[in-house]
Amino acid sequence: MPVFWLTLIVLAISAVGFVLGRRRALASADGDSRNLHSLPVYYGSNAFMKSVVPALGLMFVWLLVQPLFIDNRISQMIPDAEISEGSNIGLVMSEVRRTADGLQNAVDLGLIDDETAKNARTDFTDITQRLRDAGQVVTNQITQTVLRAAQAYRAMSQTSNLLMTIAVLIVAVAGAAWGMMEGKKAFRARNTVEQGIMALLIAAASVAILTTIGIVLSLIFNTIEFFSLYPASEFFFLLEWAPSFSGRGGASSLGIIPLLWGTLYISLVALLVAVPIGLFAAIYLSEYAGPKMRGIAKPLLEILAGIPTIVYGLFALLTIGPILLSVFGDNGLGWMQGQRAVLTAGLAMGIMLIPFVSSLSDDIINAVPQAMRDGSYGLGATKSETIKQVVLPAALPGIVGAILLAASRAIGETMIVVLGAGAAARLSLNPFEAMTTVTAKIVSQLTGDSDFASPEALVAFALGMTLFIITLGLNVFALYIVRKYREQYE
Amino acid sequence: MTDAAMTPESARPTKSLVHEDARTKKRNATERRFRAYGIAAICTGLFFLLALLAAILSAGLPAFRQAVVEVPFTMTQEQYDEAEGAMLKTAIYTDYFITSLSDTMQAEGVQIEFDEDAVDRLLGKVGGDLRAYYRENQDQIGEQIGFELAASSRVDRYLKGTFTRDDLQSGNRFFMPEDFDLIDAMQEAGLVKQVFNWNFITGVDTGVDNPGGAGIGASVLGSFFMMLVVLVLSLPIGVAASIYLEEFAPKNRFTDFIEVNIANLAAVPSIVFGILGLAVFIQFAHLPQSAPLVGGLVLTLMTLPTIIISTRASLKAVPPSIRDAALGVGASKMQSVFHHVLPLAAPGILTGTIIGLAQALGETAPLLLIGMVGFVARYPDSFVEGFLEPNSAVPAQIYNWAARSDAVFTEKAWGGIIVLLLFLITMNTIAVILRRRFERRW
């Protein structure tokens, strides 16, 4: 049964549990809710909760474990000899899954009857053709082993699905019944329900931890696998990035240094654009501008932060690039070869970062106490002297924090560099040349056709890990500085 | 002693305070310059904003217009029977059309020679369209019908001015130099006009060989299903997590750890969430690739920190007196939170949620990794399939178009950005209105 319907049925059972639980509790109090320990609705909620939570929890866990279990069993069916040269068990397994899906599709469409799908022993060409007819992408001839495995896979999935449906429904009904039986007038329904809700609240708060664990685990496992296929020393110290997707193995040079260089260079250009503009804008807004101008200019600048990065990417590629090319290109100064360059991406990213710098710096400059300014004015300093010699030094740690936050955003930014910076990894100082970044390479390595077992695809996880660690370090450091500074005046 | 008390001649102010001396002038000039830098910075920022908007509007608005050729056409019963009886049916329809077109143009006083291939290049397979129409509406035979036929993308661009005679180096299969003359003649005869391009709003993405027919409709639907997943998951989870952290959590290492985690997650680059989605949802859990469900799950994880942070702020803004009053009349802590604090914080929570959703709507990078690009989209058949069938999302579709070489796709990409920004503006306006409407000072 599809999960969607199963969920609806479980919810329906629980709703019935709610009504019955509430009614039973009221009946036990002779219809007078004052005789109950808790409000009637809590008795209903108790039954509802005891039905829904375990049932859906079981379903969730089952859905997670089932593919692992089945994969494990099926992969034992496939002899090592069957795994062809340059392939691996993962590829064969995905072939098996595709075939199993195809069989299911074919049965759904009525092209094959269920019996044939279960025990087709002869005529493999026929099966392949029939699966193609069913709209399944079958790349090559299905071998006997794969078909056997697919049949077993499909049978096991079906059994497992059936078992899951039964188990979930039993749990739902049992939970509802249990909650209903508890519905006596002396039962402390509210306390039970509140405990349950509390558990749910804690679970929700833990999602953040689970996400972090998920990120770290998914990065670490794949990174370890990558380093088992490709030497770590080359990844970190090789000065060349030249992946080969031909599958020859070992022919790729996957050095991260050119990518890191591109990332840092583009981020630097972006910061050179964003920091002066953002900082001066923040100073003007917080020190000079009247409330009216502030009320207009600040939100307008903040619009820049709300625009999706894909827009900046397109702006870089189609507006900034051609303008730069007409000035610095062959018809102009002759320094620039193509539209995609460090400068193109850097400028677009700089525009995006202006509000990050300006808003945060604005807050921090505003937090500098007026008494410090008054002291400076009392000594005869002009406004700009006060700002330069009193306000900015006092706000400096916070401003540095803001710039670091902007830098970590620049390093992690993807769409602008994918569209604006080019794909060539090179170590060069020329800002008019195309370079590429860590994020752009993650995208290109993972959107190709390569499978997840090749170092060319797995390198993306190692790149992601590096990126994650760098930005995390920058963020933690920046937040630390911003927080530490803010406490001084509070 | 008296000497020391006397001010030496040289130290006495030579000018009064009303007259600036050189140093004061210099200081005042510095002051003015500093101010000017500030104004210049703000103006530069606003200039960039304007340039961005101007680029989007000027490049994107043409995507909403489509050149059509409107030809009055009459089909008699005999013609119909003859065409249906022939071997090459659509070719005969095309012949009828060409006759009709040249008649119309001659009536307008325009003389120009053209053949079937030219019509093919300018208007596509006219014969097939005509035949399909008359087979559907046999009662229309014998009546005059003004057919609006979409012009090919090159004609479209020529009329919009983005494709000129100079751009066509040599005649190719898709366009010949003499086609320009034909189009000019048609324009002279008043047969060509620009209409609103509904197909762009409702259509689906096409292959690279049909840039004119590509529309954004299917990806809007993909985005919609994705946002549904994000809303259904991130709002309850985010609010529950904030309630726990803000109202119930004891100050211990566990809750500290959660808080630090949330602050960190808010700053993790979005592409890392894409890697997480790829590894966990697709590699590990075998959820269908390119499905809005997976996109929604990834974006949920990304949006949660934003929602939690804003929800906590609005929970914090509810004064303690409300909680105390609720507890005072005998409510439990849980009741005071759910019956009193939460409703009062609801507008703030909604505002934060809408802003979080708007961010998620514009996010592209994680979608690239879970495969929501790179295929021809179509509308899902049913509600459940809307979550599970491969689809695209608006920003991913824009990226996809931007990566294609044909200039018409570029125009479509800018047009898609206008659609995306319209959604974002709507969402943000709702958020602002909510904030204004429920703003309250305690």
HADDOCK unambig.tbl for C-alpha pairs under 7 A between the chains (distance, minus, plus):
assign (segid A and resid 64 and name CA) (segid B and resid 285 and name CA) 6.25 0.50 0.50
assign (segid A and resid 194 and name CA) (segid B and resid 334 and name CA) 6.73 0.50 0.50
assign (segid A and resid 201 and name CA) (segid B and resid 240 and name CA) 5.00 0.50 0.50
assign (segid A and resid 201 and name CA) (segid B and resid 241 and name CA) 5.66 0.50 0.50
assign (segid A and resid 201 and name CA) (segid B and resid 244 and name CA) 5.56 0.50 0.50
assign (segid A and resid 202 and name CA) (segid B and resid 241 and name CA) 6.76 0.50 0.50
assign (segid A and resid 202 and name CA) (segid B and resid 244 and name CA) 6.38 0.50 0.50
assign (segid A and resid 204 and name CA) (segid B and resid 237 and name CA) 5.18 0.50 0.50
assign (segid A and resid 204 and name CA) (segid B and resid 240 and name CA) 5.92 0.50 0.50
assign (segid A and resid 204 and name CA) (segid B and resid 241 and name CA) 4.91 0.50 0.50
assign (segid A and resid 205 and name CA) (segid B and resid 241 and name CA) 4.03 0.50 0.50
assign (segid A and resid 205 and name CA) (segid B and resid 244 and name CA) 6.99 0.50 0.50
assign (segid A and resid 206 and name CA) (segid B and resid 258 and name CA) 6.93 0.50 0.50
assign (segid A and resid 208 and name CA) (segid B and resid 258 and name CA) 6.71 0.50 0.50
assign (segid A and resid 208 and name CA) (segid B and resid 261 and name CA) 6.40 0.50 0.50
assign (segid A and resid 208 and name CA) (segid B and resid 262 and name CA) 5.95 0.50 0.50
assign (segid A and resid 209 and name CA) (segid B and resid 258 and name CA) 6.31 0.50 0.50
assign (segid A and resid 209 and name CA) (segid B and resid 261 and name CA) 6.42 0.50 0.50
assign (segid A and resid 211 and name CA) (segid B and resid 301 and name CA) 6.97 0.50 0.50
assign (segid A and resid 214 and name CA) (segid B and resid 276 and name CA) 6.68 0.50 0.50
assign (segid A and resid 215 and name CA) (segid B and resid 276 and name CA) 5.28 0.50 0.50
assign (segid A and resid 218 and name CA) (segid B and resid 276 and name CA) 6.16 0.50 0.50
assign (segid A and resid 218 and name CA) (segid B and resid 279 and name CA) 5.73 0.50 0.50
assign (segid A and resid 218 and name CA) (segid B and resid 280 and name CA) 6.83 0.50 0.50
assign (segid A and resid 277 and name CA) (segid B and resid 41 and name CA) 4.69 0.50 0.50
assign (segid A and resid 280 and name CA) (segid B and resid 37 and name CA) 6.59 0.50 0.50
assign (segid A and resid 280 and name CA) (segid B and resid 38 and name CA) 4.71 0.50 0.50
assign (segid A and resid 280 and name CA) (segid B and resid 41 and name CA) 5.77 0.50 0.50
assign (segid A and resid 281 and name CA) (segid B and resid 38 and name CA) 5.28 0.50 0.50
assign (segid A and resid 281 and name CA) (segid B and resid 41 and name CA) 5.21 0.50 0.50
assign (segid A and resid 281 and name CA) (segid B and resid 42 and name CA) 5.00 0.50 0.50
assign (segid A and resid 283 and name CA) (segid B and resid 38 and name CA) 6.77 0.50 0.50
assign (segid A and resid 284 and name CA) (segid B and resid 35 and name CA) 6.97 0.50 0.50
assign (segid A and resid 284 and name CA) (segid B and resid 38 and name CA) 4.90 0.50 0.50
assign (segid A and resid 284 and name CA) (segid B and resid 39 and name CA) 6.85 0.50 0.50
assign (segid A and resid 301 and name CA) (segid B and resid 45 and name CA) 6.50 0.50 0.50
assign (segid A and resid 301 and name CA) (segid B and resid 46 and name CA) 6.50 0.50 0.50
assign (segid A and resid 304 and name CA) (segid B and resid 49 and name CA) 6.58 0.50 0.50
assign (segid A and resid 308 and name CA) (segid B and resid 362 and name CA) 4.85 0.50 0.50
assign (segid A and resid 308 and name CA) (segid B and resid 363 and name CA) 6.49 0.50 0.50
assign (segid A and resid 310 and name CA) (segid B and resid 364 and name CA) 6.73 0.50 0.50
assign (segid A and resid 310 and name CA) (segid B and resid 395 and name CA) 6.67 0.50 0.50
assign (segid A and resid 310 and name CA) (segid B and resid 399 and name CA) 6.97 0.50 0.50
assign (segid A and resid 311 and name CA) (segid B and resid 417 and name CA) 6.73 0.50 0.50
assign (segid A and resid 351 and name CA) (segid B and resid 48 and name CA) 6.93 0.50 0.50
assign (segid A and resid 383 and name CA) (segid B and resid 31 and name CA) 6.95 0.50 0.50
assign (segid A and resid 384 and name CA) (segid B and resid 31 and name CA) 5.33 0.50 0.50
assign (segid A and resid 384 and name CA) (segid B and resid 34 and name CA) 6.44 0.50 0.50
assign (segid A and resid 412 and name CA) (segid B and resid 269 and name CA) 4.80 0.50 0.50
assign (segid A and resid 413 and name CA) (segid B and resid 269 and name CA) 6.85 0.50 0.50
assign (segid A and resid 414 and name CA) (segid B and resid 271 and name CA) 6.96 0.50 0.50
assign (segid A and resid 414 and name CA) (segid B and resid 365 and name CA) 6.22 0.50 0.50
assign (segid A and resid 415 and name CA) (segid B and resid 365 and name CA) 6.23 0.50 0.50
assign (segid A and resid 443 and name CA) (segid B and resid 368 and name CA) 6.94 0.50 0.50
assign (segid A and resid 443 and name CA) (segid B and resid 369 and name CA) 6.37 0.50 0.50
assign (segid A and resid 446 and name CA) (segid B and resid 369 and name CA) 6.21 0.50 0.50
assign (segid A and resid 447 and name CA) (segid B and resid 369 and name CA) 6.18 0.50 0.50
assign (segid A and resid 464 and name CA) (segid B and resid 272 and name CA) 6.26 0.50 0.50
assign (segid A and resid 468 and name CA) (segid B and resid 268 and name CA) 6.96 0.50 0.50
assign (segid A and resid 468 and name CA) (segid B and resid 272 and name CA) 7.00 0.50 0.50
assign (segid A and resid 472 and name CA) (segid B and resid 268 and name CA) 6.87 0.50 0.50
assign (segid A and resid 475 and name CA) (segid B and resid 267 and name CA) 6.92 0.50 0.50
